[in-house]
Amino acid sequence: MMARTLRLTKSITYVDGSTTLLTVPAVTDSITQTNPEVKFISTDVTTTEGSVSLGLTTNGEVIIYNRSTVNYIEVGTTATDYPIRIKAGRSAGPFMLNSGKTLYLKANTATCEVDIYAWGD
């Protein structure tokens, strides 16, 4: 199979009412995948720590979307250590998940539905 390219375009605009305070120009990253895999996982995250297997040969880019309208989730790569918080209705990523790492997720007060998009490196 031929290599595939993942293109990620990011931009930021910071506003106060109708006044733009800061604009970061759009940047597009083109990432050529050695292992052209893509996974979509929709799962419920409970208040008890759980791990998510991405099912990729080699981890790559990941985006996590918290579909809850009320609760946040916590994300880490080791059990009981969650340096990332994703508020209700928000997302984290794209970020590169190092090879061999596992995602651990936990909801704060009630189960949250989460969508995870993952691409092989």
C-alpha positions in Angstrom: 0.0 0.0 0.0 1.2 3.5 -0.8 1.9 6.0 1.9 -0.8 8.5 2.7 -0.6 12.1 3.8 -2.5 13.6 6.7 -3.0 17.4 6.3 -3.8 19.3 9.5 -4.7 23.0 9.3 -4.7 25.1 12.5 -5.4 28.7 13.2 -6.2 30.8 16.2 -8.2 34.0 16.6 -8.4 35.6 20.1 -11.2 38.2 20.4 -12.8 40.5 23.0 -16.3 41.2 21.8 -15.8 42.5 18.2 -12.1 43.4 18.7 -9.5 40.9 17.6 -6.7 40.8 20.1 -4.5 38.2 18.5 -4.5 36.2 15.2 -2.1 33.3 14.6 -2.0 32.7 10.9 -3.2 29.3 9.6 -0.5 26.6 9.4 -0.9 23.4 7.6 1.2 20.3 8.6 1.6 17.6 6.1 2.3 14.3 7.7 3.3 11.3 5.6 2.2 8.1 7.2 4.6 5.1 7.0 1.7 2.9 8.2 -1.4 4.3 6.5 -4.0 3.5 9.2 -6.9 5.5 10.5 -9.1 4.6 13.5 -12.4 6.1 14.8 -13.4 5.0 18.3 -16.6 6.1 20.1 -16.6 5.1 23.7 -18.1 5.9 27.1 -15.6 7.1 29.7 -16.7 6.4 33.3 -15.5 7.8 36.6 -13.3 4.7 37.0 -10.0 4.9 35.2 -9.9 3.0 31.9 -7.5 2.5 29.0 -8.2 2.8 25.3 -6.4 0.7 22.7 -6.1 2.6 19.5 -5.4 -0.6 17.5 -2.6 1.0 15.4 0.6 -0.7 14.4 2.5 2.5 15.4 0.8 5.4 17.2 0.6 8.7 15.4 -1.7 11.8 15.5 -4.7 11.7 17.9 -7.7 14.0 18.4 -10.1 13.4 21.4 -13.5 15.0 21.5 -15.6 15.1 24.7 -19.2 14.9 23.6 -20.6 15.5 27.1 -22.5 18.8 27.6 -21.7 18.9 31.3 -18.7 16.9 32.5 -15.0 17.0 31.7 -12.7 14.1 31.2 -9.1 13.6 32.2 -6.5 12.0 29.9 -3.0 10.6 30.6 -0.5 8.0 29.3 0.1 6.4 32.7 -2.3 5.1 35.3 -3.5 7.7 37.9 -1.6 10.6 36.2 -3.9 12.9 34.1 -2.2 16.0 32.9 -4.8 16.8 30.2 -8.4 18.0 31.0 -10.9 18.2 28.2 -14.0 20.3 29.2 -17.5 19.4 28.0 -18.0 19.9 24.3 -14.3 20.5 23.7 -11.5 18.6 22.1 -7.7 18.0 22.5 -5.4 17.6 19.7 -4.1 16.9 17.3 -1.2 15.6 19.2 1.4 12.9 18.6 1.0 9.9 20.9 4.5 8.3 21.4 5.0 4.7 20.2 4.1 2.2 22.8 2.0 4.6 24.9 -1.6 3.9 26.0 -4.3 6.4 26.6 -5.9 6.4 30.1 -9.2 8.3 30.5 -11.5 9.1 33.4 -14.7 11.2 33.7 -15.0 13.6 36.6 -18.5 13.0 38.0 -20.5 11.1 35.4 -20.0 9.0 32.3 -19.0 10.9 29.2 -19.3 9.9 25.5 -15.9 10.4 23.8 -14.9 10.2 20.1 -11.3 9.4 19.4 -9.7 9.9 15.9 -6.3 8.3 15.5 -3.9 7.9 12.6 -0.8 5.6 12.3 2.6 7.2 12.0 
